[in-house]
Amino acid sequence: MQARELAIERVEAVQAQPDRRLRVAAECYPARLAAYGRAELTFLRWELNRGVLDPRSGSRWWRAINDRLLTDKIEARLVRADGGRASTPSARSWGEFLDAPTPLSWYRAHNHSVVSGYLDSEGLVDAELAVERFMINVTLARVLFTHALIERPGLALGRFARLGPRIADPRSHSVSLFLDLRDVFPPRYPLHGLSIQQVLENEGRLARAIDDGLLLPKVDRLYAFAAASFAEPRLTSLVSNGRFCYGRPDVDRAVREVTALARLFRVATRTRRG
């Protein structure tokens, strides 16, 4: 059996047992690399607690994204053990991380899988509520911004670029400022009866400043950076003039006042275009 087929088979085996999915994901990080998996596994626990990975009442879209991430990791490990070449660019990125683990190679592997999952699963996102589609867009933007903190810190933080690699190291706890969404989105699924505006009003002060002050002013350039990093030009179609486009053009942040902290972040990290 080919490595990809075997990886898919192993992922299918955990479909009906979301908690077992967590154990399999953790097993993809051997002891020497366990710290690299901390942020990813924290996010996976958040997904499990929300119920989006439940095969009966959860989300086909969220499961598809996690399936892609898990399949790529498993395939990369199988190929590395047996020799040969992984079947997809994203799985090969995981092989490169396993061969030479660094914060940058981890982001390139993890985010390559996530981006590939988003693009390949776009047909599933229309089944989600508008507020969920908004959350899905913000999640991707945060993942790409955190990647930029490592690979293009000048784009992410301007004059404070030297802080980027320290903040975003996946082995550190500080990365949770960007990848821990418990202070950003409601913990339940589906979000019946909630509007995007209500979600924004309940967003934590620091989370709101990160989104409005650091991320959204640079969102088009962030996606262009990621598209070049992964040689995936389709990624640039997911934003336009600072607006989220993934799913439907109406997925966008509601109009709200920018806080003083967000304005400070914007001014302090302003970068030249180009």
C-alpha positions as CSV (number, residue, x, y, z in Angstrom):
1,M,0.0,0.0,0.0
2,Q,1.3,3.5,-0.9
3,A,2.1,5.8,2.0
4,R,-0.7,8.2,1.1
5,E,-3.3,5.5,1.0
6,L,-2.1,4.1,4.3
7,A,-2.1,7.6,5.9
8,I,-5.7,8.2,4.7
9,E,-6.7,4.8,6.1
10,R,-5.3,5.7,9.5
11,V,-7.1,9.1,9.5
12,E,-10.4,7.4,8.5
13,A,-9.9,5.1,11.5
14,V,-10.2,8.0,14.0
15,Q,-13.2,9.7,12.3
16,A,-15.7,8.3,14.7
17,Q,-13.4,8.9,17.8
18,P,-12.5,12.6,18.0
19,D,-10.5,12.1,21.2
20,R,-8.4,9.4,19.5
21,R,-7.6,11.9,16.8
22,L,-5.8,13.9,19.4
23,R,-3.6,11.0,20.4
24,V,-2.7,10.2,16.8
25,A,-1.8,13.9,16.2
26,A,0.4,13.9,19.2
27,E,2.1,10.7,18.0
28,C,3.3,12.5,14.9
29,Y,5.7,14.5,17.1
30,P,8.4,12.2,18.5
31,A,9.8,13.2,21.9
32,R,12.6,15.3,20.6
33,L,10.0,17.4,18.6
34,A,7.2,17.4,21.2
35,A,7.5,21.1,21.9
36,Y,6.8,21.9,18.2
37,G,3.4,20.3,18.5
38,R,2.2,22.3,21.5
39,A,0.3,25.1,19.7
40,E,-1.2,22.7,17.1
41,L,-2.4,20.3,19.8
42,T,-3.9,23.2,21.8
43,F,-5.8,24.3,18.8
44,L,-7.0,20.7,18.2
45,R,-8.3,20.5,21.8
46,W,-10.2,23.8,21.1
47,E,-11.8,22.2,18.0
48,L,-12.7,19.0,20.0
49,N,-14.2,21.1,22.8
50,R,-16.3,23.1,20.3
51,G,-17.5,19.8,18.8
52,V,-16.6,20.7,15.2
53,L,-14.8,17.4,14.7
54,D,-17.8,15.3,15.9
55,P,-18.8,13.1,13.0
56,R,-22.5,13.4,13.8
57,S,-23.1,17.0,14.8
58,G,-19.8,18.7,13.8
59,S,-18.6,20.4,10.7
60,R,-17.5,18.6,7.5
61,W,-15.3,21.6,6.7
62,W,-13.4,21.6,10.0
63,R,-12.9,17.9,9.8
64,A,-11.6,18.2,6.2
65,I,-9.0,20.7,7.3
66,N,-7.8,18.6,10.2
67,D,-7.9,15.4,8.1
68,R,-5.6,17.1,5.6
69,L,-3.1,18.2,8.3
70,L,-3.1,14.8,9.9
71,T,-2.8,12.9,6.6
72,D,0.2,14.9,5.5
73,K,2.0,14.4,8.8
74,I,1.4,10.6,8.8
75,E,2.4,10.3,5.1
76,A,5.6,12.2,5.8
77,R,6.6,9.9,8.6
78,L,5.9,6.8,6.6
79,V,7.9,8.0,3.6
80,R,10.8,9.1,5.9
81,A,10.8,5.6,7.4
82,D,10.6,3.6,4.2
83,G,12.2,6.0,1.7
84,G,10.6,7.4,-1.4
85,R,8.9,10.7,-2.1
86,A,5.7,12.1,-0.6
87,S,2.7,12.5,-2.9
88,T,1.9,16.1,-2.2
89,P,3.9,19.3,-1.8
90,S,2.5,19.8,1.7
91,A,3.4,16.3,2.8
92,R,6.9,16.9,1.4
93,S,7.1,20.1,3.6
94,W,6.5,17.9,6.6
95,G,9.3,15.7,5.5
96,E,11.6,18.7,5.3
97,F,10.6,19.6,8.9
98,L,11.3,16.1,10.1
99,D,14.7,16.2,8.4
100,A,15.7,19.6,9.7
101,P,13.3,20.8,12.5
102,T,13.3,24.6,13.0
103,P,10.6,27.1,13.8
104,L,10.5,28.1,10.1
105,S,10.4,24.6,8.7
106,W,7.5,23.8,11.1
107,Y,5.5,26.8,9.9
108,R,6.1,25.9,6.3
109,A,4.9,22.4,6.9
110,H,2.0,23.1,9.2
111,N,0.7,26.1,7.2
112,H,1.2,24.4,3.8
113,S,-1.2,21.7,5.0
114,V,-3.6,24.2,6.3
115,V,-3.6,26.3,3.1
116,S,-4.0,23.2,1.0
117,G,-6.9,22.1,3.1
118,Y,-8.6,25.5,2.8
119,L,-8.2,25.6,-1.0
120,D,-9.3,22.0,-1.5
121,S,-12.3,22.2,0.8
122,E,-13.8,25.5,-0.4
123,G,-16.8,23.7,-1.6
124,L,-17.7,22.7,2.0
125,V,-17.6,26.2,3.5
126,D,-20.9,27.4,2.1
127,A,-22.7,25.0,4.4
128,E,-21.4,27.0,7.4
129,L,-23.2,29.9,9.0
130,A,-22.0,33.4,8.1
131,V,-20.5,33.9,11.5
132,E,-18.6,30.6,11.3
133,R,-17.3,31.5,7.8
134,F,-16.1,34.8,9.4
135,M,-14.2,32.8,12.1
136,I,-12.7,30.5,9.4
137,N,-11.3,33.5,7.6
138,V,-9.8,35.1,10.8
139,T,-8.3,31.7,11.7
140,L,-6.4,31.5,8.5
141,A,-5.3,35.1,8.6
142,R,-3.9,34.6,12.1
143,V,-2.0,31.5,11.1
144,L,-0.5,33.3,8.1
145,F,0.4,36.3,10.3
146,T,2.2,34.1,12.8
147,H,4.1,32.5,10.0
148,A,5.2,35.9,8.8
149,L,6.5,36.7,12.2
150,I,9.1,34.0,11.6
151,E,9.8,34.3,7.8
152,R,8.9,38.0,7.1
153,P,9.0,39.7,10.5
154,G,9.5,43.1,8.8
155,L,6.1,42.7,7.1
156,A,4.4,41.6,10.3
157,L,6.0,44.0,12.8
158,G,7.7,46.8,10.9
159,R,10.4,48.4,13.1
160,F,9.9,45.7,15.7
161,A,10.8,42.9,13.3
162,R,13.5,41.5,15.6
163,L,10.8,40.5,18.1
164,G,8.9,38.3,15.6
165,P,11.0,35.1,15.7
166,R,10.9,35.2,19.5
167,I,7.2,35.7,19.8
168,A,6.2,33.2,17.1
169,D,8.5,30.3,18.0
170,P,6.0,27.4,18.1
171,R,8.0,25.9,21.0
172,S,7.3,29.0,23.2
173,H,4.2,29.9,25.1
174,S,4.0,33.4,23.7
175,V,2.8,32.1,20.3
176,S,-0.6,31.4,22.1
177,L,-1.2,35.2,21.8
178,F,-2.0,34.6,18.1
179,L,-3.0,30.9,17.9
180,D,-5.1,30.4,21.0
181,L,-8.6,31.5,19.9
182,R,-10.4,31.0,23.2
183,D,-10.4,34.8,23.8
184,V,-11.6,35.4,20.2
185,F,-14.5,33.2,19.4
186,P,-17.4,31.5,21.2
187,P,-16.7,27.9,22.4
188,R,-19.8,26.3,21.0
189,Y,-20.8,25.0,17.6
190,P,-22.9,25.8,15.6
191,L,-23.3,29.5,16.4
192,H,-27.1,29.8,15.9
193,G,-28.4,33.1,16.9
194,L,-25.1,35.0,16.9
195,S,-24.1,37.6,14.4
196,I,-20.6,38.6,13.4
197,Q,-21.1,41.9,15.2
198,Q,-22.0,40.1,18.4
199,V,-18.8,38.0,18.1
200,L,-16.7,41.1,17.6
201,E,-18.2,42.8,20.6
202,N,-17.4,39.9,22.8
203,E,-13.8,39.6,21.5
204,G,-11.1,40.1,24.1
205,R,-9.3,43.5,24.2
206,L,-5.9,42.2,23.2
207,A,-7.3,39.8,20.6
208,R,-9.2,42.8,19.1
209,A,-6.1,44.9,19.0
210,I,-4.1,42.1,17.3
211,D,-6.7,41.7,14.6
212,D,-7.5,45.4,14.0
213,G,-4.0,46.8,14.6
214,L,-1.5,44.2,13.4
215,L,-3.3,41.8,11.0
216,L,-6.0,43.5,9.0
217,P,-4.0,46.5,7.8
218,K,-1.5,44.1,6.1
219,V,-3.9,41.2,5.2
220,D,-3.5,41.5,1.4
221,R,0.3,41.5,1.7
222,L,0.2,38.6,4.2
223,Y,-1.7,36.5,1.8
224,A,0.6,37.5,-1.1
225,F,3.6,36.5,1.1
226,A,2.1,33.1,1.9
227,A,1.2,32.5,-1.8
228,A,4.8,33.0,-2.7
229,S,6.1,30.9,0.2
230,F,3.9,27.9,-0.8
231,A,4.0,28.6,-4.6
232,E,0.2,28.7,-4.4
233,P,-1.2,31.7,-6.3
234,R,-4.8,30.8,-5.5
235,L,-4.3,32.0,-2.0
236,T,-4.3,35.6,-3.1
237,S,-7.9,35.3,-4.2
238,L,-9.0,34.7,-0.6
239,V,-8.7,38.4,0.3
240,S,-9.3,41.6,-1.7
241,N,-8.6,45.2,-0.6
242,G,-8.4,44.2,3.0
243,R,-11.6,42.2,2.9
244,F,-12.0,38.4,3.5
245,C,-13.3,36.5,0.5
246,Y,-13.1,32.9,1.5
247,G,-16.5,31.2,1.2
248,R,-18.5,34.3,0.1
249,P,-17.7,38.0,-0.5
250,D,-20.1,38.9,2.4
251,V,-17.7,37.3,4.9
252,D,-16.1,40.4,6.3
253,R,-15.6,42.2,9.6
254,A,-18.5,44.3,10.6
255,V,-17.8,48.0,10.8
256,R,-16.6,49.0,14.3
257,E,-14.5,51.6,16.0
258,V,-10.8,50.9,16.1
259,T,-9.6,50.9,19.7
260,A,-6.8,53.1,21.0
261,L,-4.6,50.0,21.5
262,A,-5.3,48.8,17.9
263,R,-4.4,52.3,16.6
264,L,-1.1,52.2,18.6
265,F,-0.3,48.8,17.1
266,R,-1.0,50.1,13.6
267,V,1.3,53.1,13.9
268,A,4.1,51.2,15.7
269,T,4.3,48.4,13.1
270,R,3.5,50.3,10.0
271,T,5.5,49.1,7.0
272,R,6.2,50.5,3.6
273,R,4.3,48.9,0.7
274,G,6.2,47.0,-1.9
